[in-house]
Amino acid sequence: MTYERLVRPVLFRLGGGDAEAVHERTLRWLSRIPGRGSAYSPPGARRTVFGIDFPNAVGLAAGMDKDGRALRAWPRLGFGFVEVGTVTWHPQPGNDRPRLFRFPQHEAIVNRMGFNNAGARALSARLARLGPLPVPLGISLGKSKVTPLTGAVEDYVSSFRQLYDQGAYFAVNVSSPNTPGLRELQDKAHLSALLGALHAANPAGKPVLVKVAPDLTDTALGELLDVCLARGVAGLIATNTTIERHGVPTAEAGGLSGRPLAPRALQVVRFVTKESGLPVIGVGGITTRDDVTRMLDAGAALVQLYTGLIYHGPRLVRQAVQATRGST
């Protein structure tokens, strides 16, 4: 409880309550942690999913460390894998600030960051300087805002090729609500073309996953799964943030994450695992050890944390790992 009682109140007051300023300051601090460390991997924690060996089943979700600035720190906090990004081919500043909003009473966050990142080439250079990590590295790929939908396939493939040798798996983010038109890429024709092009650019057959929105209907999810199965996708990430508010009183635009998303995230994980049989990374609303158990019971093979880490700190990582021990 030390983090919740002592550390979190100080962090939340830093920067005059500017959530993004606190995020940036935290990343700067974490980036100074020396050494590489190793993931928390007690007996029964290891997993092999998508053909990849994971020290444990708990990962850091995309969005926390878009540019891979604190990659040495995350294994030391206990994570069994890390997903950087979402990264785009072209560097971009993202949407106007303020664009990150905390709702502590709901353990929720609304963001409209807009894929702010330094671009695929800059991330590739940083990863080359850093060298291999002690845990698998996932890379989340998105579309540059300046690229029209007609050029989306080339945009994703350019990033994929640039980062190909450095990622253990790649997540295709077509579900963020914060890039205009992006979610149209979840449509059958768009998604099929994109996944086909990535397959053609994937000589070693590295795992390609699709990250889905929680706002899709079952019918739309079913169509998406048909495309994923036809194109040989290795797995799914369920879910991204939601445009629904689930009782959080705010008119701020953007995607909601955190505890209010948990029930819908579980529904989507149950549906996609049952309908596709593909391995799933469950993410959305995990703030307690019991949330991890529920996500695994819904069918998830791995889980990811983001908002829960902000509200509960590193202790949640180890609690989550303990909850996965012995599960299959």
C-alpha positions, 0 to 999 in steps of 0.5 A: 500500500506504500505506493497508493498512500505515499508515492501516488499522491505525490506523483499526481500532484507533480506538474500541477496535476498535468497527467502527461507531465507526470508520465514524462517525468516518470519515464525520464526517471525510469530511463536512468535505471542502470543494467538490464535486470531480469523478469520476475519468474517464479516456478510455474510462471513461464509461458510459451505462446505464439512460439515465444518463450515468456518468463511470465505471462504479464506484459506492459501494454503499448502506450506506456513507453511508446519510444522505448525510453525505459526498456531497461526498467520494465523487466526490473519491475517484474514484467515478462514482456514489453510492448512498445509503441504504438509507433508510426512510420512518420514521426508525429507530435500527436494531438494537441495538449491537454490529451491525458486525463485521470479519474482516480475515483474510477481508476480510469484514464481518458487519453487522446494522445494520437500516436505521438512518437518519434517514428519507426526509424528512431525507435529502430536506432534506439533498440539497436543501441540498447541491444537484446532485452531479457524479455520478449519485445512486442512492437505495436504498429499504427498508421501515420496521421499524415498518411491517407487510408489509401496509403495505410498498407505501405505505411504499416509495412514500412514500419514493419520492415524497419523494425522487423529484426528487433521485434519478437512479435508485432501488434497491428493497431487498427483500433485506436479511437484517436487517429481519424479514420483508423478504425476503418482499417478493421473493416474486412477489405481494408484489414485483409489487404493490410494483413496480406501485405504484412504476411508477404513482408514476413519471411521468418514468419514472426507472430503478427497480432491484431489489436481489436476495439471493445466497441465492435459488435459481435457481428463485426468482431466475427468478420474481423476474426474471419479475416485474421484466420484467413490471413494466418494471424498468430493471435489477438490483443483484446482490447484497446480503449473504448469511446464509451464512458461506462459511468465515468462523468466526462465530456473529454474526447478520447479512449477510456481505459482502466477499471470501468472497461473490465467487464467489456474487455472480458466479454470480448476476450471470451468471444474472440477466444471461443470464435477463433481459437487463437491465443489472446493477450487480455488487456483492459481494466486489470487493477487487481489480482482477481482481475487477472484470474478473471481474464485468464478464466475468460480465455486469455493466454497472456495479460497486459497492464497499463492503467492499473500500473498507474493507480497501483504501482509495481506491486500489481505486476508481481501480484498479477504474475502470482495469479498466473502461476500454474494456469494454462 
